[in-house]
Amino acid sequence: MFFWILFALLHLGLFALMFYSMRCWPGLPARPSEDCKETVSLLIPARNEEAHIAAAIEQALRGSPGIFEVLIYNDHSTDRTGDEIARVAAADPRVRVVSAEPLPEGWCGKPFACRQLARAARGDWLLFQDADTRLQTDAVARMLADTKRYNVTFLSCWPGLVMEGVWEKLCMPMLNFVVFTLFPAPLSLKRQMPALGLAHGACILMRREEYERIGGHELVKPELFEDTALARAWRAHGLRGICLDGQDVVRVRMYDSWSSLWNGFQKIFYPAFRHEVNFWLFLLFHIVFFIVPFVLAPVSLFTGGWLLMSWLMVAAILGSRLLQAIRFGYSLPAILFHPLTECGLIAVALASRHKCRRGAGVPWRGRNYKWKAS
């Protein structure tokens, strides 16, 4: 009896944590309070992004006139990315291309591209953006305003997810569910502990002076999960950084098919863990807390007893998903498929580990990456 009560209370505690994060995690101001005189360099690494790169640049320049320059690193693309960049650059002198270099040993592709972009930038602030990211109107000015509001030199906006296909609507909300069932986002604003550092690589703004002083992306050169690793390294060097709810500032369609979902999450899943034991504890936690109750609940209809507490656990899990769907505008029917998406989460985690440790590595943008947790 005690076990079932404790198990149910833990589920309610997770629901409370989710409610706390969703309710208290702040967004950015609706509009900047004053004009900022500091300059911002928009930096975009691009590898085989012919479908996205032109729209990303044009929307950023159209909606954020405060952008001083736009630098693009065409990372040895094999499609028409270079042609698209050249077309946009011919129409606006603020757009420049940074020459690509061979990827050095020990570097992952994106951190190296970001390092090269930062070296060529001239702005007071460096705004790193993915090619599939779309900055909304006044995004840059609003971000700069919040660097002053919170007295930080590192600010990441957690983007709003654009989901059009069925698989996207089913699977992509799990990204936020995984993060915010355990991560106390509002607490990370108050406590500048490195372990509470969080960032989304779609949009990261850093003051150039501090970036160069601590070494920038060289700190995370072998990382596939470089965004949060950099956020934690920033704090570890005694600098202040935050991650805000930026869904109305930044929008991104991360993956547009089942194959891109599978490959994309394989790339980041296992490398997100520093230690092997943490990886297995994470899987055990999700199996026990977010899959087992859905198995026990139907069984309790026949056995009765304390197994009926499992329905309270199911209600807490689905309630957490409902809070998330309301806050981020996700599809409500997708909530009912939670057990299925949890099983998919476990599957992609195991596939990611296998490929990183035993296989050829996880493929991404024409490169294979390996990772081995300690």
Secondary structure as GFF3:
##gff-version 3
##sequence-region A 1 374
A	DSSP	alpha_helix	2	24	.	.	.	ID=ss1
A	DSSP	beta_strand	40	46	.	.	.	ID=ss2
A	DSSP	alpha_helix	53	63	.	.	.	ID=ss3
A	DSSP	beta_strand	67	74	.	.	.	ID=ss4
A	DSSP	alpha_helix	81	91	.	.	.	ID=ss5
A	DSSP	beta_strand	95	98	.	.	.	ID=ss6
A	DSSP	alpha_helix	109	120	.	.	.	ID=ss7
A	DSSP	beta_strand	125	129	.	.	.	ID=ss8
A	DSSP	beta_strand	133	135	.	.	.	ID=ss9
A	DSSP	alpha_helix	139	149	.	.	.	ID=ss10
A	DSSP	beta_strand	154	161	.	.	.	ID=ss11
A	DSSP	alpha_helix	166	171	.	.	.	ID=ss12
A	DSSP	alpha_helix	173	180	.	.	.	ID=ss13
A	DSSP	alpha_helix	185	190	.	.	.	ID=ss14
A	DSSP	three_ten_helix	194	196	.	.	.	ID=ss15
A	DSSP	beta_strand	203	207	.	.	.	ID=ss16
A	DSSP	alpha_helix	208	214	.	.	.	ID=ss17
A	DSSP	three_ten_helix	216	220	.	.	.	ID=ss18
A	DSSP	alpha_helix	226	236	.	.	.	ID=ss19
A	DSSP	beta_strand	241	252	.	.	.	ID=ss20
A	DSSP	alpha_helix	258	269	.	.	.	ID=ss21
A	DSSP	three_ten_helix	270	272	.	.	.	ID=ss22
A	DSSP	alpha_helix	276	290	.	.	.	ID=ss23
A	DSSP	alpha_helix	292	303	.	.	.	ID=ss24
A	DSSP	three_ten_helix	305	308	.	.	.	ID=ss25
A	DSSP	alpha_helix	309	328	.	.	.	ID=ss26
A	DSSP	three_ten_helix	333	337	.	.	.	ID=ss27
A	DSSP	alpha_helix	338	357	.	.	.	ID=ss28
A	DSSP	beta_strand	362	364	.	.	.	ID=ss29
A	DSSP	beta_strand	367	369	.	.	.	ID=ss30
###
